[in-house]
Amino acid sequence: MPIRYTDKGWFWGSKGPFISKAKAIQVSRAAHANGFKEENEMTNDKYAEFALTLLHSVTNAHILHLRADTISIHLAMGEFYIEIGELADTFIEAYQGKYGKINDYGNQYDVPPLSPIEYMVGLMEYVSNTRTQLPQDTYLQNIIDEVAQSIASTLNKLRFYK
């Protein structure tokens, strides 16, 4: 958390006021020595989960593409798995550029439901709910916006182009 000065004194994040900058730094060091982790350290697991969900959505969309009963589903899911793969790569590389390499992605995998619409609605809900738990760097949130747009566009194709 940043150390800052206000008219009330020195603060370390929301902690303070402290009489001097040195005292704010001392409190910061003590907190870190006792296990405090910055936001990017705390959310690395959530980012790894989010990144893995994006990577799995490539496989799941490909499965749904191959299971398709209609050409419209086949084409919509085919476009999605290519687009989401590029967005997943872009997101992960941008995240790692600032916060460090994701080394543990976990090992959970869920096969998609038979309904492509059901899968895409669930994916949209996951993205919408999870994005607020991730650091709010605008460039990462912009990539998440592109992910949400791709999901919404695919849902439009699945629902209305038969």
N, C-alpha and C positions, 0 to 999 in steps of 0.2 A: 504494500500500500504506500502511496506517496506521503512524503513529509511536506507539510505546507504551513505557511504562516497566515494567520488572520488577526483581526484587531483584538481577539480574545487570547491569543498566544499561539504556540506551536502545536500542531496536530500530526499524529500518525494515523492516516485514514480517518476514522471517526473517533479515535481515542485521543483524549486531551481535554482541555488545553494543558500544555506543559510550559514551564517557565523558560525553557531554552530549547534550541534545536538539538543540542547535545543530549538532553533528557529524552526527547522524542526518538532520537536514534537509539539511545540505550534501551528504551521500551521495545522498539522494533527488533533489536538484536535479541533481547530476552525472549520475546514471543517466538522468533524463529528457532532459537535454541531449544524451546520447549515444544516444538513440533508444528508451529503455525506454518501454513502453506499459502502462498499467493494464489489468486484466482486461477491463473493459468496452470499451476501445479495441481490444484484441486480438481479442475475440470478435464484433465488429460484423459481420464477414464471415460468421461462422457463424450469427449471428442472421438476417442477410439471406437466407442459404441456407435456413434453417429456415422463415422467413416465406414465402419463395417456394415452398417445398415445400407449405406449407399452402394457399397461393393456387392452386397448380396442382392440388392435390387436389380443389378445387371443380370445376374444369374436367374433370379426369379422372373424377370420380364422375358428373358430368353426362353425359359420353360413355358411361360404363358403364350409366347409367340408360337412355339412349336406345338402346343396343345390346341391352338385356335380352331374353332369350328367355322369361322367365316373369314373371308379375305380382309374385311375391315379390321377385325381384331388382330389378325396376323400382321397386317401392315402397321397398325398403331403400336403394338407391342414391339415390333421390329425397330421402328424409329426410336421408341423410348429406350430400349436397352443400349443402343448406340450412343444416344445423347446423354443418358445418365452415367454411362461409363466415362465419358469425357469430363462431365461435371464432377464426378467423384474424384478423378485424378487431379483436376484443377483445385478442388477444395483441399484435398489431403496435402498436396504440395505447398499450397499457400499457408495452411496451418503449420506444417512442419518448418517452413521458412522462418516463422516467428517464434513458435513455441517449442520446437525440437521434434525429433523423429518419434513417431509412434512405433513402438517396438512390440507391444502386446495388444493385439486386436481381439483377443478372446477366441472362443471356439464354438459359440452357439450359432446354429443355422436352423431356420424354419422354412420348410417347403411352403410355397405359396398356395393359397386356397385355389379351388378350381375356377372361381370367378375372377376374371381380370379386374372388373370394376370393384369388387370387394377388396382385392389386393391394393389397388391404387388409392381407394378411399382410406384404407388403413395406413398406407404409406404417407399420404397427405396429412392425416391426423398426427402421425409420429413426428413428421418434420415440423409441423406447426407448434406442437407441444414442446419439442426438444430445443428448438432454436432459442427460446428464452433462457434456457439453462446453460447456454454456451456463451463464452466471451463475446462482446458486442462489437468487435472490430468490423468496421463498415465493409471492408472488402470481403471478409468471410461471410457476413450477412448478405451481401449482394450475390454471392455464389449460391447461398441457400435460397435466395429469392428466385434465382434461375432454376434451381431444383424444383421449387414449388410451382413455378410457371410451367415447367416441363410436365409435371404430374397433372396439373390442371388441364393443360392442352390435350394430354393423352386421355384424360377422363372425358373431355368434350368429344373426342373422336370415338371413344368406346360407347358413349351414351347416345350420340346423335347421328353418327354416320354408319349405317348398317347396310 
